[in-house]
Amino acid sequence: MSVAWIRSLAVAAVVAAAAPSGEAQEDSDDGVGIGFEQHPEILKRTPDELPRASGEPWAGLFELGSDQAIAEHLGEETVRALGEIELAYRASDFPATLEGLYVLLEAQPDLPPALVILGTTYFRLRRYGDAVVAYERLLEVSPSQVWRTQALGHAYYSLGEYERARDHYDAVLAAQPEPSSEAVRGLALANLRLGEEDRALELFDRVLELDPSNWEAQAWIAQVRFDRGEVDLARTAAEAARALAPHEPRPWYILTNVLYDLGLDEQAEATEERWRELDSLAQGTRRVRSMLMFQPDSYALAVELVELCRQSGDRAGVREGLDRMVHNRPNDIRQVDVYIFALDCLQEIGDHAAADVAAEALATDCADEVDTWRRLETYYAMRRDRKRQIEAGELYRRMGGADR
């Protein structure tokens, strides 16, 4: 078994937890507002009921010098358990992730890699108080790992504890070898909430230096500029945010307000119409994602996610939903139909790189289906790939497609 992932496991988990959107949220016992009675029993547990480690069994774990040394210290059984938990986490199967974590942490109290994933899982479930408990326990047993805990700052912020969030982001950034754009954005938001607008703008600019594609930083610059009456600067930033994320409603909302303020009512009305459409789709997407947290294997929810993201033009969301459809396809739905649906969606939204991958997968995994070659003939014609178009057409006719 490869052990190279052990040291990076905590980092991967934290990276998956994006910085807060900017709106403080109340802590919630049931995560995302779905009734407790619908949840697996594991979701009723809380991290403060986990046993504490006796002594300092994990002291120096991350200073052992190599992944192999860490694996040997943990033992084969623990390494295998962490690997299974990682797979569940990456599949966004949070009930299964928590099941594995609680079993492991009861057998190996305060195991640092497990505490990192526990904190991040609770953050993604919007159980911010539980995320704080997990991360603070991590720092008690492995204080040198503060650089891995930017999600703790996110949790503080989401609970409205802006000073604690600011101080923690400062500590994380001071310890990180390279600054994380998400930690910098979190620090900017915390400063903004504390009334430090100039400092927040400096930090949002720093986010864009680190990650020029960060549309949320651009949107916040636009909002701050608009609130300060700097309408022209706000318009520039809002248009930049919209260009980076045309499927997100927030840039359209800010730009709507800017255009009305500038007296450009006709443009503002058209922008407002698109904002309202995207906002409705975003609400639907949040609802589906909330349900997927607890029903990760639902094919119907995956289809709904694809449809919502297709309408908004969210390419990443479409890809995610299609991946879920492929992996959770019921037996009564043909594989070829799912693959063709995926190709149709990706082609429609103009995601040509992903569509090419889908076409290759269709040709490889569904080569015995006549419908495969009929669809690929038209696809390669659209792509002006004459050689592949002819090959697909010949296979279609050879399999009797022309007689159907």
C-alpha positions, 0 to 999 in steps of 0.5 A: 500500500502506498503511504505517500498520502499520509502526510498530505491527507490533512492538507487535502481535507483542509483544501476541500473546505473553502473559506466562508462566503462572507455571511455569518451562519448560525451553528446547527445541530442538524447540519443543513436544516434537514430533520434529525429523524432523516439522518443516520445515527452517526450524525447524532454524535458529537466530537466532545464525547470522544475519549482523550488520549492518555499522555502524549502518544502523538508527540512528534508524529509529523517530525518523523522525517518520512511518510514511511516512518509515519506509517510504521509509527501508526501501524498497518491497521491504522493506515488502512483505516485512514485510507478507507476514511479518505475514500469516503470523504473524497466521495462526499459520503459524510455519514460513512466518513464519520462512521470510520472516524468515530471507530478509529478515534475511539481506538486511537484517541486524538489521532491527528490525521483523523481529527483533521478530517473530522473537523473538515467534515463537520465544517462541510456539514455546517456544524461549525461548533463541532468543527471547532471542537475537533480542530482545537483538540488537534492543536492541543495534541499537535500544536505544530500543525496550526498551518493545516487548520485554516478551516478552524478560522472558517468555522470561527468566522461562520459562528460570528467570532470574527476576532478569533477568526482573524487571529487564527488566520494570522497564525495559520498564515504565519506558519504556512510555507506558502500563503493559502489564498483561502486563508488570506480571503478568510482574513480579509473577510474577518477584517471587513466584519471588524470594520477594517475596510482598507485592510480588507481591500489590501487582503482581497488584492493579495488573494487575487495576486495568489489566485487571479481566478478568485471571483469571490475576492473580486465580488467583495472588492466590488461590494466594498467599493460600492458601499463607499460610493466608489461606483466606477471602481465597483463596476470594474470589479463587479464586471471582473467577478462576473467574467470569472464566474458568470454562473454565480448570482452574486456578481450579477446582484452587485452589478445590478445595484451599480448600474441602477446607481449610475442611472443605466436603468435598461442595462440594470433591468436586464442584469437584474433579470439574469440575477434573479434567474441565477439566484433561483437556480443557486437556491435549488443547487444548495438544496440538492447539495444539502441532501447529497450530504446525507444521500451521496448515492442518490442517482435522482439527486445527481440528475437534478444537480446536473440539470440545475448546473446546466441551466446556470452554466456551472461547468464544475457542477455539471461535471460533479453531477455527471460523475455521481450519475456514472458511479450511482447508475441504477441497474435498470438504466443503460450505461450507454444512455448515461454516457450519451447524456453526459456528452450531450450536457458537456457539449451544450455548455461548451465544456469541450475538454470534458466533452472530448473525455466523455466521448473517449469514455463512451467509445471505450466503455460502450463499444458494443452499443450501436447507439454509441457510434451513432452519437459519436458520428454526429459528435465528431462531425461537430468537432470537424474530426473527419477521420473519427467521424468516418470511423464512427459512421462505419461502425454504426452501419456495420452494427446494423444501425442503418437498418433500425 
